[in-house]
Amino acid sequence: MHYTVVERELELRMILSPERGIPVPARLSYRTDDPYAVHVAFHIHSEQPVDWTFARELLVEGVFRPCGQGDVRVWPTKTEGRSVVLMALSSPDGDALLEAPAAQVSAWLERTLRVVPPGTEGGQLGIDDALDQLLAQ
């Protein structure tokens, strides 16, 4: 099966305190065979990256206004005169607050929205074709 991948490498900042943060290299990934999700791989000091997957719609909305609840919350803000997107991630292993450059996240999201426009995600899964084949038998 053929699918398209839209990726972006960028440097996030893990907020440790109001005065302190550390750089965290990350990769944003979007795959047309998983059209509702975005994948973020954080390259921290470990053998394997830390991977998170959540709804693309959550990140799209979070660029403009606070959204999410539970494990993933996203909201825009300004820090030191720069527009950023904050992502609060919670898991049984711990919590993290990450800051991403809003312009880079927005540009990457726009690329994903051109590949699979909102509302057309279901068509990427081939469910209608599979149902047609099933019902034709």
Phi, psi and chi 1 to 4 in degrees:
 res  aa     phi    psi   chi1   chi2   chi3   chi4
   1 MET       -  135.2  179.7  176.3 -171.2      -
   2 HIS   -93.9  134.9  176.0   69.4      -      -
   3 TYR  -143.7  162.6   58.4   88.8      -      -
   4 THR  -106.7  143.2  -59.0      -      -      -
   5 VAL  -119.8  133.0  177.4      -      -      -
   6 VAL  -117.3  116.6  179.0      -      -      -
   7 GLU  -124.4  159.0  -68.4 -173.8  -38.0      -
   8 ARG  -152.3  122.9  171.1   78.0 -167.3 -121.0
   9 GLU   -87.8  136.3  -60.5  -80.3  -19.3      -
  10 LEU  -155.5  165.5   69.6  152.3      -      -
  11 GLU  -105.0  121.5 -173.4  168.1  -80.7      -
  12 LEU   -95.9  172.0  -55.5 -179.5      -      -
  13 ARG  -126.4  121.3 -171.2  168.9  154.0 -109.2
  14 MET   -84.7  121.8 -177.1 -179.3  -66.8      -
  15 ILE   -82.7  118.0  -50.8  -61.1      -      -
  16 LEU   -97.4  -31.7  -58.1  175.0      -      -
  17 SER  -160.2  171.8   72.6      -      -      -
  18 PRO   -57.9  -26.3  -26.4   34.2      -      -
  19 GLU  -101.0   -9.6  -54.9   82.2   29.9      -
  20 ARG  -136.3  136.4 -171.7  164.7  172.3 -111.9
  21 GLY  -148.3  158.8      -      -      -      -
  22 ILE  -125.0  146.1   58.4  170.3      -      -
  23 PRO   -70.4  141.9   20.2  -24.4      -      -
  24 VAL  -134.1  107.9  177.4      -      -      -
  25 PRO   -64.1  140.1  -16.2   27.7      -      -
  26 ALA  -143.9  161.1      -      -      -      -
  27 ARG  -128.8  123.5  174.9 -174.6  -65.5  121.7
  28 LEU   -89.7  132.7  -59.5  174.0      -      -
  29 SER  -133.6  142.0  -63.6      -      -      -
  30 TYR  -135.8  132.0  177.3   77.1      -      -
  31 ARG  -124.4  134.4  -63.4  168.8   44.0  135.8
  32 THR   -69.0  -16.3   57.3      -      -      -
  33 ASP   -84.0   -3.2   66.8  -28.1      -      -
  34 ASP  -136.5   64.1 -169.8    7.4      -      -
  35 PRO   -70.4  -14.1   28.4  -35.8      -      -
  36 TYR   -91.1   -9.7  -68.3  101.8      -      -
  37 ALA  -115.2  153.2      -      -      -      -
  38 VAL  -116.9  149.7  -66.8      -      -      -
  39 HIS  -121.3  134.3  -54.4  -87.8      -      -
  40 VAL  -125.5  123.7 -174.8      -      -      -
  41 ALA  -108.2  118.6      -      -      -      -
  42 PHE   -98.0  125.8  -57.3  102.7      -      -
  43 HIS   -97.8   85.5  -57.1  -78.0      -      -
  44 ILE   -95.6 -175.9   56.8  174.0      -      -
  45 HIS   -77.3   73.3  -58.3  -68.1      -      -
  46 SER  -150.8  166.7   62.8      -      -      -
  47 GLU   -63.3  -42.5  -78.7 -173.3   34.4      -
  48 GLN  -112.0  147.2  -60.8  -66.0  -38.2      -
  49 PRO   -67.3  158.7   19.2  -25.4      -      -
  50 VAL   -92.0  120.8  175.0      -      -      -
  51 ASP  -105.2  136.5  -65.0  -50.2      -      -
  52 TRP  -127.9  142.3  -84.1   78.7      -      -
  53 THR  -130.4  130.8  -59.7      -      -      -
  54 PHE  -152.7  174.3   50.9   91.0      -      -
  55 ALA   -65.1  133.1      -      -      -      -
  56 ARG   -58.9  -40.2  175.7  176.1   71.2  162.9
  57 GLU   -57.5  -35.0 -175.4  177.8  -26.9      -
  58 LEU   -64.1  -44.0  179.3   66.4      -      -
  59 LEU   -70.2  -39.7 -169.9   54.4      -      -
  60 VAL   -59.5  -48.2  168.4      -      -      -
  61 GLU   -67.3  -38.8 -174.5  176.4  -21.2      -
  62 GLY   -64.9  -18.5      -      -      -      -
  63 VAL   -69.2  -26.3  167.8      -      -      -
  64 PHE  -105.8  -32.3  -61.6  102.8      -      -
  65 ARG  -157.3  158.6   66.2 -170.8  137.1  -84.8
  66 PRO   -61.1  136.8  -22.1   31.9      -      -
  67 CYS  -155.4  170.0   65.3      -      -      -
  68 GLY    92.7  161.6      -      -      -      -
  69 GLN  -156.5  161.9   57.1 -174.3   -0.8      -
  70 GLY    74.4 -125.1      -      -      -      -
  71 ASP   -70.7  -28.6  -65.7  -13.9      -      -
  72 VAL  -132.8  123.1 -179.8      -      -      -
  73 ARG  -129.7  140.5  -68.4  177.2  -66.8  121.2
  74 VAL  -135.5  139.2 -176.9      -      -      -
  75 TRP  -158.5  151.5   66.2   96.9      -      -
  76 PRO   -87.6  153.3   32.3  -34.0      -      -
  77 THR  -161.6  178.9 -167.0      -      -      -
  78 LYS  -120.7  141.0  -71.8 -155.5 -178.5  -89.2
  79 THR  -139.0  127.4 -178.9      -      -      -
  80 GLU    51.4   38.5  -60.6  172.9    3.8      -
  81 GLY    79.5    0.9      -      -      -      -
  82 ARG  -104.6  143.3  -62.1  177.1  -60.3  117.2
  83 SER   -81.8  127.7  -67.0      -      -      -
  84 VAL  -134.4  163.5  -63.0      -      -      -
  85 VAL  -116.4  127.0  176.3      -      -      -
  86 LEU   -99.1  139.1  -66.7  176.4      -      -
  87 MET  -125.1  118.0  -67.0  179.9  -80.0      -
  88 ALA  -100.6  119.5      -      -      -      -
  89 LEU  -116.7  133.1  -52.5  174.6      -      -
  90 SER  -127.2  137.7  -63.4      -      -      -
  91 SER  -147.8  170.2   79.2      -      -      -
  92 PRO   -60.3  -22.9  -25.3   34.2      -      -
  93 ASP   -84.5  -10.5  -65.3  -32.8      -      -
  94 GLY   145.5 -179.7      -      -      -      -
  95 ASP  -119.8  152.2  -59.3  -34.8      -      -
  96 ALA  -144.4  143.1      -      -      -      -
  97 LEU  -117.0  118.8  178.8   59.7      -      -
  98 LEU  -119.3  141.4  -64.7  142.2      -      -
  99 GLU  -113.3  129.7  176.1 -174.2  -74.3      -
 100 ALA  -123.6  144.8      -      -      -      -
 101 PRO   -63.9  121.2  -10.0   19.6      -      -
 102 ALA   -59.9  -40.7      -      -      -      -
 103 ALA   -63.4  -41.3      -      -      -      -
 104 GLN   -69.4  -41.3  -68.8  179.0   17.3      -
 105 VAL   -65.5  -44.4  171.5      -      -      -
 106 SER   -62.5  -43.1  -65.4      -      -      -
 107 ALA   -62.7  -41.7      -      -      -      -
 108 TRP   -66.1  -44.1  174.6   77.0      -      -
 109 LEU   -60.6  -40.0  -80.7  169.8      -      -
 110 GLU   -59.8  -39.7  -74.5  176.4   23.1      -
 111 ARG   -62.2  -41.7  -72.1  175.7   48.0 -146.1
 112 THR   -66.6  -35.4   74.5      -      -      -
 113 LEU   -72.9  -25.8  -64.9  170.0      -      -
 114 ARG   -73.8  -36.4  -78.9 -165.9  -59.2  -88.0
 115 VAL   -71.1  -45.6  170.9      -      -      -
 116 VAL  -134.4   97.4  178.5      -      -      -
 117 PRO   -61.9  150.9  -22.9   33.6      -      -
 118 PRO   -56.8  138.2  -19.5   27.9      -      -
 119 GLY    92.2  -10.5      -      -      -      -
 120 THR  -108.7    5.8   66.6      -      -      -
 121 GLU   -57.9  -41.7  -65.7   91.5  -11.7      -
 122 GLY   -59.1  -33.7      -      -      -      -
 123 GLY   -65.3  -24.7      -      -      -      -
 124 GLN   -71.4  -22.8  -64.0  -66.5  -45.5      -
 125 LEU   -83.5  -12.9  -62.1  174.0      -      -
 126 GLY    72.5   17.5      -      -      -      -
 127 ILE   -63.8  -43.0  -67.1  171.5      -      -
 128 ASP   -62.0  -43.0  -69.7  -23.1      -      -
 129 ASP   -63.6  -42.1  -66.9  -22.3      -      -
 130 ALA   -64.3  -41.2      -      -      -      -
 131 LEU   -64.0  -42.3  -83.5  174.7      -      -
 132 ASP   -59.2  -43.3  -71.7  -15.3      -      -
 133 GLN   -65.8  -41.3  -72.2  178.1    2.4      -
 134 LEU   -64.2  -44.8 -177.1   64.5      -      -
 135 LEU   -74.0  -23.7  -65.6  173.5      -      -
 136 ALA   -74.3  -18.6      -      -      -      -
 137 GLN   -79.3      -  -65.8  177.0    1.7      -
